[in-house]
Amino acid sequence: MLSQAQINSIADQINAKVDLPFLGENQEKQMLLTILGQVGGLVGKVVPQKYQAMLGDPQQGIDKKEADEVGKNLLSQITSSVNMDMFGSVGKNIASTFVESIVSGLQKGGKV
């Protein structure tokens, strides 16, 4: 569902906010890319088909309330489908930053 460029962009956003102990920036990004490869597949299952093209087009979009609802459903799917426990609270930050990126991309003017 997400292109490699979109996954890289989200990984950079998360990497700027999250610090994984004992890993350098490049190692963090590689780990994030692996995680996002798994999580990115959920976007196609959770984000309605009619909204998926909006993630790459800032001219299209839905209102914040509707985007937040999609984000809430996506976060619920992530937390129930992907084991982020080994990252502790950092895992929650990774998941929430990912969802924030998707929610922002769904709104007019936003792009993932």
A tleap script that builds the chain and sets N, CA, C and O, in Angstrom:
source leaprc.protein.ff14SB
mol = sequence {
  NMET LEU SER GLN ALA GLN ILE ASN SER ILE
  ALA ASP GLN ILE ASN ALA LYS VAL ASP LEU
  PRO PHE LEU GLY GLU ASN GLN GLU LYS GLN
  MET LEU LEU THR ILE LEU GLY GLN VAL GLY
  GLY LEU VAL GLY LYS VAL VAL PRO GLN LYS
  TYR GLN ALA MET LEU GLY ASP PRO GLN GLN
  GLY ILE ASP LYS LYS GLU ALA ASP GLU VAL
  GLY LYS ASN LEU LEU SER GLN ILE THR SER
  SER VAL ASN MET ASP MET PHE GLY SER VAL
  GLY LYS ASN ILE ALA SER THR PHE VAL GLU
  SER ILE VAL SER GLY LEU GLN LYS GLY GLY
  LYS CVAL
}
set mol.1.N position { 0.832 -1.188 0.000 }
set mol.1.CA position { 0.000 0.000 0.000 }
set mol.1.C position { 0.873 1.246 0.000 }
set mol.1.O position { 0.674 2.124 -0.840 }
set mol.2.N position { 1.826 1.352 0.907 }
set mol.2.CA position { 2.713 2.513 0.936 }
set mol.2.C position { 3.898 2.276 0.011 }
set mol.2.O position { 4.431 1.169 -0.063 }
set mol.3.N position { 4.301 3.318 -0.686 }
set mol.3.CA position { 5.479 3.198 -1.543 }
set mol.3.C position { 6.739 3.199 -0.677 }
set mol.3.O position { 6.695 3.557 0.500 }
set mol.4.N position { 7.854 2.797 -1.272 }
set mol.4.CA position { 9.118 2.800 -0.538 }
set mol.4.C position { 9.493 4.228 -0.132 }
set mol.4.O position { 10.036 4.441 0.952 }
set mol.5.N position { 9.205 5.203 -0.995 }
set mol.5.CA position { 9.492 6.606 -0.663 }
set mol.5.C position { 8.665 7.058 0.541 }
set mol.5.O position { 9.168 7.780 1.402 }
set mol.6.N position { 7.405 6.638 0.603 }
set mol.6.CA position { 6.551 6.994 1.739 }
set mol.6.C position { 7.054 6.328 3.015 }
set mol.6.O position { 7.086 6.956 4.073 }
set mol.7.N position { 7.444 5.071 2.921 }
set mol.7.CA position { 7.971 4.367 4.087 }
set mol.7.C position { 9.249 5.042 4.575 }
set mol.7.O position { 9.438 5.207 5.781 }
set mol.8.N position { 10.127 5.433 3.656 }
set mol.8.CA position { 11.356 6.141 4.035 }
set mol.8.C position { 11.048 7.463 4.719 }
set mol.8.O position { 11.683 7.817 5.713 }
set mol.9.N position { 10.073 8.192 4.188 }
set mol.9.CA position { 9.693 9.482 4.775 }
set mol.9.C position { 9.171 9.300 6.201 }
set mol.9.O position { 9.546 10.046 7.105 }
set mol.10.N position { 8.315 8.317 6.392 }
set mol.10.CA position { 7.773 8.052 7.728 }
set mol.10.C position { 8.888 7.585 8.663 }
set mol.10.O position { 8.924 7.988 9.826 }
set mol.11.N position { 9.791 6.749 8.174 }
set mol.11.CA position { 10.918 6.286 9.004 }
set mol.11.C position { 11.758 7.470 9.462 }
set mol.11.O position { 12.201 7.507 10.611 }
set mol.12.N position { 11.983 8.438 8.579 }
set mol.12.CA position { 12.743 9.632 8.956 }
set mol.12.C position { 12.011 10.438 10.028 }
set mol.12.O position { 12.630 10.941 10.966 }
set mol.13.N position { 10.684 10.557 9.882 }
set mol.13.CA position { 9.894 11.288 10.879 }
set mol.13.C position { 9.969 10.603 12.242 }
set mol.13.O position { 10.143 11.259 13.269 }
set mol.14.N position { 9.837 9.299 12.238 }
set mol.14.CA position { 9.897 8.552 13.499 }
set mol.14.C position { 11.300 8.634 14.085 }
set mol.14.O position { 11.461 8.848 15.287 }
set mol.15.N position { 12.308 8.468 13.250 }
set mol.15.CA position { 13.686 8.484 13.715 }
set mol.15.C position { 14.044 9.821 14.360 }
set mol.15.O position { 14.867 9.872 15.274 }
set mol.16.N position { 13.430 10.893 13.888 }
set mol.16.CA position { 13.681 12.211 14.473 }
set mol.16.C position { 13.075 12.337 15.873 }
set mol.16.O position { 13.549 13.131 16.686 }
set mol.17.N position { 12.026 11.552 16.155 }
set mol.17.CA position { 11.329 11.645 17.435 }
set mol.17.C position { 11.731 10.567 18.440 }
set mol.17.O position { 11.585 10.758 19.647 }
set mol.18.N position { 12.232 9.444 17.950 }
set mol.18.CA position { 12.443 8.277 18.783 }
set mol.18.C position { 13.929 7.931 18.828 }
set mol.18.O position { 14.627 7.998 17.816 }
set mol.19.N position { 14.395 7.563 20.009 }
set mol.19.CA position { 15.776 7.127 20.154 }
set mol.19.C position { 15.767 5.700 20.684 }
set mol.19.O position { 15.292 5.431 21.787 }
set mol.20.N position { 16.304 4.790 19.870 }
set mol.20.CA position { 16.413 3.404 20.315 }
set mol.20.C position { 17.777 3.233 20.975 }
set mol.20.O position { 18.805 3.403 20.320 }
set mol.21.N position { 17.796 2.899 22.257 }
set mol.21.CA position { 19.060 2.787 22.992 }
set mol.21.C position { 20.034 1.811 22.330 }
set mol.21.O position { 19.639 0.781 21.784 }
set mol.22.N position { 21.291 2.162 22.395 }
set mol.22.CA position { 22.396 1.322 21.927 }
set mol.22.C position { 22.484 1.175 20.413 }
set mol.22.O position { 23.272 0.370 19.916 }
set mol.23.N position { 21.687 1.938 19.676 }
set mol.23.CA position { 21.746 1.864 18.217 }
set mol.23.C position { 22.112 3.227 17.645 }
set mol.23.O position { 21.662 4.260 18.140 }
set mol.24.N position { 22.926 3.220 16.606 }
set mol.24.CA position { 23.230 4.448 15.887 }
set mol.24.C position { 22.058 4.826 14.990 }
set mol.24.O position { 21.129 4.038 14.814 }
set mol.25.N position { 22.099 6.012 14.432 }
set mol.25.CA position { 20.992 6.502 13.596 }
set mol.25.C position { 20.716 5.581 12.408 }
set mol.25.O position { 19.557 5.305 12.100 }
set mol.26.N position { 21.762 5.105 11.741 }
set mol.26.CA position { 21.556 4.216 10.588 }
set mol.26.C position { 20.926 2.897 11.014 }
set mol.26.O position { 20.048 2.374 10.328 }
set mol.27.N position { 21.372 2.361 12.145 }
set mol.27.CA position { 20.780 1.120 12.648 }
set mol.27.C position { 19.327 1.332 13.040 }
set mol.27.O position { 18.476 0.478 12.789 }
set mol.28.N position { 19.046 2.482 13.660 }
set mol.28.CA position { 17.659 2.796 14.012 }
set mol.28.C position { 16.791 2.829 12.763 }
set mol.28.O position { 15.703 2.254 12.731 }
set mol.29.N position { 17.287 3.509 11.738 }
set mol.29.CA position { 16.478 3.633 10.524 }
set mol.29.C position { 16.244 2.267 9.894 }
set mol.29.O position { 15.133 1.991 9.441 }
set mol.30.N position { 17.243 1.414 9.851 }
set mol.30.CA position { 17.060 0.082 9.282 }
set mol.30.C position { 16.021 -0.706 10.071 }
set mol.30.O position { 15.194 -1.402 9.482 }
set mol.31.N position { 16.057 -0.603 11.384 }
set mol.31.CA position { 15.074 -1.290 12.210 }
set mol.31.C position { 13.675 -0.714 11.944 }
set mol.31.O position { 12.702 -1.459 11.827 }
set mol.32.N position { 13.588 0.604 11.852 }
set mol.32.CA position { 12.301 1.241 11.570 }
set mol.32.C position { 11.760 0.814 10.212 }
set mol.32.O position { 10.563 0.564 10.073 }
set mol.33.N position { 12.624 0.731 9.220 }
set mol.33.CA position { 12.187 0.298 7.886 }
set mol.33.C position { 11.631 -1.120 7.933 }
set mol.33.O position { 10.653 -1.431 7.253 }
set mol.34.N position { 12.253 -1.974 8.732 }
set mol.34.CA position { 11.753 -3.339 8.885 }
set mol.34.C position { 10.376 -3.339 9.536 }
set mol.34.O position { 9.459 -4.016 9.073 }
set mol.35.N position { 10.243 -2.575 10.613 }
set mol.35.CA position { 8.954 -2.481 11.308 }
set mol.35.C position { 7.899 -1.899 10.386 }
set mol.35.O position { 6.787 -2.422 10.303 }
set mol.36.N position { 8.238 -0.818 9.690 }
set mol.36.CA position { 7.259 -0.163 8.816 }
set mol.36.C position { 6.866 -1.038 7.636 }
set mol.36.O position { 5.756 -0.923 7.116 }
set mol.37.N position { 7.766 -1.904 7.214 }
set mol.37.CA position { 7.402 -2.851 6.161 }
set mol.37.C position { 6.267 -3.750 6.603 }
set mol.37.O position { 5.390 -4.096 5.812 }
set mol.38.N position { 6.288 -4.128 7.877 }
set mol.38.CA position { 5.212 -4.963 8.428 }
set mol.38.C position { 3.950 -4.144 8.679 }
set mol.38.O position { 2.847 -4.555 8.319 }
set mol.39.N position { 4.126 -2.991 9.295 }
set mol.39.CA position { 2.990 -2.143 9.668 }
set mol.39.C position { 2.336 -1.522 8.435 }
set mol.39.O position { 1.120 -1.329 8.403 }
set mol.40.N position { 3.135 -1.215 7.435 }
set mol.40.CA position { 2.608 -0.567 6.231 }
set mol.40.C position { 1.527 -1.373 5.543 }
set mol.40.O position { 0.627 -0.807 4.922 }
set mol.41.N position { 1.607 -2.690 5.647 }
set mol.41.CA position { 0.577 -3.531 5.048 }
set mol.41.C position { -0.791 -3.345 5.688 }
set mol.41.O position { -1.819 -3.588 5.055 }
set mol.42.N position { -0.798 -2.920 6.930 }
set mol.42.CA position { -2.082 -2.691 7.611 }
set mol.42.C position { -2.823 -1.490 7.036 }
set mol.42.O position { -4.050 -1.416 7.109 }
set mol.43.N position { -2.072 -0.547 6.463 }
set mol.43.CA position { -2.706 0.652 5.905 }
set mol.43.C position { -3.703 0.243 4.818 }
set mol.43.O position { -4.819 0.760 4.766 }
set mol.44.N position { -3.299 -0.679 3.959 }
set mol.44.CA position { -4.188 -1.133 2.892 }
set mol.44.C position { -5.429 -1.836 3.401 }
set mol.44.O position { -6.459 -1.847 2.727 }
set mol.45.N position { -5.341 -2.427 4.591 }
set mol.45.CA position { -6.479 -3.131 5.165 }
set mol.45.C position { -7.394 -2.211 5.957 }
set mol.45.O position { -8.600 -2.446 6.026 }
set mol.46.N position { -6.821 -1.149 6.565 }
set mol.46.CA position { -7.591 -0.302 7.476 }
set mol.46.C position { -8.073 0.983 6.806 }
set mol.46.O position { -9.214 1.401 6.998 }
set mol.47.N position { -7.201 1.600 6.024 }
set mol.47.CA position { -7.564 2.861 5.373 }
set mol.47.C position { -8.479 2.530 4.194 }
set mol.47.O position { -8.098 1.764 3.309 }
set mol.48.N position { -9.679 3.102 4.180 }
set mol.48.CA position { -10.601 2.814 3.078 }
set mol.48.C position { -9.958 3.101 1.719 }
set mol.48.O position { -9.212 4.067 1.558 }
set mol.49.N position { -10.263 2.248 0.757 }
set mol.49.CA position { -9.701 2.340 -0.591 }
set mol.49.C position { -9.829 3.752 -1.164 }
set mol.49.O position { -8.896 4.260 -1.787 }
set mol.50.N position { -10.979 4.381 -0.952 }
set mol.50.CA position { -11.208 5.713 -1.528 }
set mol.50.C position { -10.263 6.770 -0.950 }
set mol.50.O position { -10.094 7.834 -1.546 }
set mol.51.N position { -9.650 6.491 0.200 }
set mol.51.CA position { -8.736 7.448 0.827 }
set mol.51.C position { -7.264 7.183 0.521 }
set mol.51.O position { -6.425 8.069 0.683 }
set mol.52.N position { -6.954 5.972 0.080 }
set mol.52.CA position { -5.558 5.583 -0.062 }
set mol.52.C position { -4.764 6.476 -1.015 }
set mol.52.O position { -3.599 6.768 -0.746 }
set mol.53.N position { -5.361 6.915 -2.114 }
set mol.53.CA position { -4.656 7.783 -3.067 }
set mol.53.C position { -4.352 9.151 -2.467 }
set mol.53.O position { -3.430 9.832 -2.914 }
set mol.54.N position { -5.113 9.556 -1.466 }
set mol.54.CA position { -4.911 10.869 -0.835 }
set mol.54.C position { -3.563 10.963 -0.129 }
set mol.54.O position { -3.039 12.061 0.060 }
set mol.55.N position { -2.999 9.827 0.260 }
set mol.55.CA position { -1.729 9.830 0.990 }
set mol.55.C position { -0.585 10.378 0.147 }
set mol.55.O position { 0.427 10.819 0.692 }
set mol.56.N position { -0.732 10.357 -1.167 }
set mol.56.CA position { 0.312 10.865 -2.036 }
set mol.56.C position { -0.055 12.132 -2.765 }
set mol.56.O position { 0.720 12.619 -3.588 }
set mol.57.N position { -1.236 12.685 -2.477 }
set mol.57.CA position { -1.707 13.863 -3.213 }
set mol.57.C position { -2.195 14.936 -2.250 }
set mol.57.O position { -3.288 14.819 -1.697 }
set mol.58.N position { -1.392 15.988 -2.043 }
set mol.58.CA position { -1.798 17.042 -1.103 }
set mol.58.C position { -3.000 17.867 -1.576 }
set mol.58.O position { -3.555 18.650 -0.805 }
set mol.59.N position { -3.400 17.696 -2.831 }
set mol.59.CA position { -4.568 18.416 -3.332 }
set mol.59.C position { -5.869 17.768 -2.878 }
set mol.59.O position { -6.922 18.405 -2.888 }
set mol.60.N position { -5.796 16.519 -2.487 }
set mol.60.CA position { -6.974 15.800 -2.011 }
set mol.60.C position { -6.918 15.712 -0.490 }
set mol.60.O position { -5.874 15.950 0.117 }
set mol.61.N position { -8.037 15.371 0.110 }
set mol.61.CA position { -8.012 15.177 1.551 }
set mol.61.C position { -9.386 15.118 2.173 }
set mol.61.O position { -10.390 15.484 1.562 }
set mol.62.N position { -9.403 14.646 3.410 }
set mol.62.CA position { -10.624 14.584 4.204 }
set mol.62.C position { -10.433 15.479 5.422 }
set mol.62.O position { -9.319 15.907 5.725 }
set mol.63.N position { -11.533 15.755 6.115 }
set mol.63.CA position { -11.415 16.636 7.276 }
set mol.63.C position { -10.702 15.936 8.429 }
set mol.63.O position { -10.596 14.710 8.457 }
set mol.64.N position { -10.221 16.726 9.367 }
set mol.64.CA position { -9.409 16.222 10.480 }
set mol.64.C position { -10.158 15.180 11.302 }
set mol.64.O position { -9.575 14.169 11.695 }
set mol.65.N position { -11.429 15.411 11.563 }
set mol.65.CA position { -12.210 14.480 12.380 }
set mol.65.C position { -12.266 13.104 11.723 }
set mol.65.O position { -12.089 12.086 12.392 }
set mol.66.N position { -12.509 13.074 10.436 }
set mol.66.CA position { -12.585 11.808 9.717 }
set mol.66.C position { -11.205 11.133 9.659 }
set mol.66.O position { -11.096 9.918 9.825 }
set mol.67.N position { -10.155 11.930 9.421 }
set mol.67.CA position { -8.786 11.398 9.393 }
set mol.67.C position { -8.403 10.841 10.758 }
set mol.67.O position { -7.761 9.794 10.839 }
set mol.68.N position { -8.787 11.523 11.824 }
set mol.68.CA position { -8.498 11.035 13.179 }
set mol.68.C position { -9.192 9.700 13.448 }
set mol.68.O position { -8.632 8.837 14.124 }
set mol.69.N position { -10.392 9.527 12.929 }
set mol.69.CA position { -11.121 8.272 13.106 }
set mol.69.C position { -10.395 7.125 12.389 }
set mol.69.O position { -10.257 6.027 12.928 }
set mol.70.N position { -9.938 7.403 11.168 }
set mol.70.CA position { -9.157 6.396 10.442 }
set mol.70.C position { -7.888 6.075 11.230 }
set mol.70.O position { -7.509 4.910 11.351 }
set mol.71.N position { -7.232 7.104 11.764 }
set mol.71.CA position { -6.021 6.919 12.551 }
set mol.71.C position { -6.267 6.084 13.797 }
set mol.71.O position { -5.448 5.238 14.155 }
set mol.72.N position { -7.383 6.320 14.452 }
set mol.72.CA position { -7.731 5.549 15.652 }
set mol.72.C position { -7.894 4.073 15.306 }
set mol.72.O position { -7.421 3.205 16.041 }
set mol.73.N position { -8.555 3.788 14.199 }
set mol.73.CA position { -8.728 2.403 13.766 }
set mol.73.C position { -7.381 1.775 13.390 }
set mol.73.O position { -7.129 0.608 13.690 }
set mol.74.N position { -6.525 2.555 12.735 }
set mol.74.CA position { -5.209 2.058 12.337 }
set mol.74.C position { -4.352 1.753 13.563 }
set mol.74.O position { -3.700 0.711 13.618 }
set mol.75.N position { -4.348 2.645 14.537 }
set mol.75.CA position { -3.571 2.413 15.758 }
set mol.75.C position { -4.063 1.166 16.491 }
set mol.75.O position { -3.260 0.392 17.013 }
set mol.76.N position { -5.364 0.976 16.527 }
set mol.76.CA position { -5.936 -0.210 17.156 }
set mol.76.C position { -5.453 -1.478 16.445 }
set mol.76.O position { -5.101 -2.461 17.096 }
set mol.77.N position { -5.439 -1.451 15.118 }
set mol.77.CA position { -4.964 -2.602 14.352 }
set mol.77.C position { -3.478 -2.860 14.594 }
set mol.77.O position { -3.052 -4.005 14.737 }
set mol.78.N position { -2.702 -1.786 14.637 }
set mol.78.CA position { -1.261 -1.940 14.855 }
set mol.78.C position { -0.995 -2.569 16.212 }
set mol.78.O position { -0.223 -3.521 16.322 }
set mol.79.N position { -1.636 -2.036 17.241 }
set mol.79.CA position { -1.368 -2.537 18.592 }
set mol.79.C position { -1.858 -3.967 18.785 }
set mol.79.O position { -1.321 -4.693 19.621 }
set mol.80.N position { -2.859 -4.380 18.031 }
set mol.80.CA position { -3.340 -5.755 18.172 }
set mol.80.C position { -2.624 -6.725 17.236 }
set mol.80.O position { -2.659 -7.933 17.468 }
set mol.81.N position { -1.974 -6.225 16.184 }
set mol.81.CA position { -1.361 -7.106 15.189 }
set mol.81.C position { 0.160 -7.192 15.269 }
set mol.81.O position { 0.740 -8.208 14.886 }
set mol.82.N position { 0.804 -6.151 15.755 }
set mol.82.CA position { 2.264 -6.096 15.753 }
set mol.82.C position { 2.764 -6.060 17.188 }
set mol.82.O position { 2.337 -5.219 17.978 }
set mol.83.N position { 3.662 -6.967 17.523 }
set mol.83.CA position { 4.205 -7.021 18.871 }
set mol.83.C position { 5.298 -5.971 19.028 }
set mol.83.O position { 6.428 -6.174 18.582 }
set mol.84.N position { 4.968 -4.862 19.654 }
set mol.84.CA position { 5.917 -3.778 19.874 }
set mol.84.C position { 6.418 -3.786 21.316 }
set mol.84.O position { 7.130 -2.869 21.724 }
set mol.85.N position { 6.057 -4.812 22.096 }
set mol.85.CA position { 6.416 -4.875 23.513 }
set mol.85.C position { 7.911 -4.833 23.755 }
set mol.85.O position { 8.364 -4.266 24.749 }
set mol.86.N position { 8.689 -5.431 22.852 }
set mol.86.CA position { 10.128 -5.461 23.090 }
set mol.86.C position { 10.752 -4.070 23.054 }
set mol.86.O position { 11.879 -3.874 23.509 }
set mol.87.N position { 10.009 -3.103 22.509 }
set mol.87.CA position { 10.500 -1.726 22.469 }
set mol.87.C position { 9.959 -0.889 23.629 }
set mol.87.O position { 10.346 0.270 23.786 }
set mol.88.N position { 9.080 -1.456 24.432 }
set mol.88.CA position { 8.517 -0.732 25.567 }
set mol.88.C position { 7.771 0.519 25.119 }
set mol.88.O position { 7.031 0.488 24.136 }
set mol.89.N position { 7.967 1.617 25.837 }
set mol.89.CA position { 7.266 2.864 25.512 }
set mol.89.C position { 7.716 3.420 24.166 }
set mol.89.O position { 6.967 4.154 23.522 }
set mol.90.N position { 8.926 3.080 23.732 }
set mol.90.CA position { 9.400 3.525 22.420 }
set mol.90.C position { 8.525 2.921 21.321 }
set mol.90.O position { 8.255 3.568 20.310 }
set mol.91.N position { 8.089 1.688 21.524 }
set mol.91.CA position { 7.196 1.042 20.562 }
set mol.91.C position { 5.901 1.803 20.391 }
set mol.91.O position { 5.386 1.937 19.281 }
set mol.92.N position { 5.382 2.299 21.494 }
set mol.92.CA position { 4.159 3.105 21.424 }
set mol.92.C position { 4.414 4.398 20.662 }
set mol.92.O position { 3.560 4.848 19.899 }
set mol.93.N position { 5.584 4.998 20.864 }
set mol.93.CA position { 5.931 6.218 20.138 }
set mol.93.C position { 6.078 5.948 18.648 }
set mol.93.O position { 5.667 6.762 17.821 }
set mol.94.N position { 6.663 4.810 18.306 }
set mol.94.CA position { 6.802 4.446 16.898 }
set mol.94.C position { 5.418 4.312 16.270 }
set mol.94.O position { 5.159 4.875 15.206 }
set mol.95.N position { 4.537 3.574 16.921 }
set mol.95.CA position { 3.193 3.351 16.392 }
set mol.95.C position { 2.417 4.660 16.294 }
set mol.95.O position { 1.763 4.914 15.283 }
set mol.96.N position { 2.480 5.489 17.327 }
set mol.96.CA position { 1.695 6.731 17.292 }
set mol.96.C position { 2.246 7.716 16.266 }
set mol.96.O position { 1.471 8.423 15.623 }
set mol.97.N position { 3.572 7.778 16.096 }
set mol.97.CA position { 4.138 8.672 15.086 }
set mol.97.C position { 3.790 8.186 13.687 }
set mol.97.O position { 3.526 8.993 12.795 }
set mol.98.N position { 3.786 6.883 13.491 }
set mol.98.CA position { 3.362 6.324 12.210 }
set mol.98.C position { 1.926 6.752 11.897 }
set mol.98.O position { 1.632 7.229 10.802 }
set mol.99.N position { 1.051 6.573 12.869 }
set mol.99.CA position { -0.363 6.925 12.668 }
set mol.99.C position { -0.509 8.430 12.436 }
set mol.99.O position { -1.296 8.844 11.585 }
set mol.100.N position { 0.234 9.254 13.176 }
set mol.100.CA position { 0.187 10.703 12.970 }
set mol.100.C position { 0.562 11.060 11.533 }
set mol.100.O position { -0.041 11.953 10.938 }
set mol.101.N position { 1.546 10.374 10.980 }
set mol.101.CA position { 1.964 10.624 9.599 }
set mol.101.C position { 0.845 10.285 8.621 }
set mol.101.O position { 0.599 11.030 7.673 }
set mol.102.N position { 0.170 9.166 8.849 }
set mol.102.CA position { -0.931 8.756 7.978 }
set mol.102.C position { -2.091 9.732 8.103 }
set mol.102.O position { -2.660 10.147 7.093 }
set mol.103.N position { -2.452 10.105 9.336 }
set mol.103.CA position { -3.556 11.047 9.563 }
set mol.103.C position { -3.257 12.378 8.882 }
set mol.103.O position { -4.131 12.960 8.240 }
set mol.104.N position { -2.047 12.849 9.019 }
set mol.104.CA position { -1.659 14.104 8.371 }
set mol.104.C position { -1.749 13.973 6.852 }
set mol.104.O position { -2.213 14.888 6.171 }
set mol.105.N position { -1.304 12.838 6.327 }
set mol.105.CA position { -1.338 12.620 4.885 }
set mol.105.C position { -2.732 12.509 4.317 }
set mol.105.O position { -2.933 12.754 3.128 }
set mol.106.N position { -3.700 12.146 5.138 }
set mol.106.CA position { -5.086 12.036 4.669 }
set mol.106.C position { -5.780 13.392 4.561 }
set mol.106.O position { -6.795 13.514 3.875 }
set mol.107.N position { -5.251 14.393 5.220 }
set mol.107.CA position { -5.886 15.710 5.223 }
set mol.107.C position { -5.400 16.532 4.034 }
set mol.107.O position { -4.271 16.369 3.571 }
set mol.108.N position { -6.262 17.412 3.549 }
set mol.108.CA position { -5.900 18.262 2.417 }
set mol.108.C position { -4.638 19.056 2.765 }
set mol.108.O position { -4.536 19.649 3.839 }
set mol.109.N position { -3.688 19.052 1.840 }
set mol.109.CA position { -2.422 19.717 2.056 }
set mol.109.C position { -1.362 18.807 2.632 }
set mol.109.O position { -0.183 19.157 2.652 }
set mol.110.N position { -1.773 17.630 3.106 }
set mol.110.CA position { -0.836 16.679 3.680 }
set mol.110.C position { -0.367 15.676 2.645 }
set mol.110.O position { -1.055 15.409 1.659 }
set mol.111.N position { 0.793 15.133 2.876 }
set mol.111.CA position { 1.352 14.130 1.980 }
set mol.111.C position { 2.276 13.244 2.784 }
set mol.111.O position { 3.055 13.717 3.611 }
set mol.112.N position { 2.176 11.940 2.529 }
set mol.112.CA position { 3.077 10.992 3.193 }
set mol.112.C position { 4.232 10.738 2.248 }
set mol.112.O position { 5.137 9.969 2.572 }
savepdb mol mol.pdb
quit
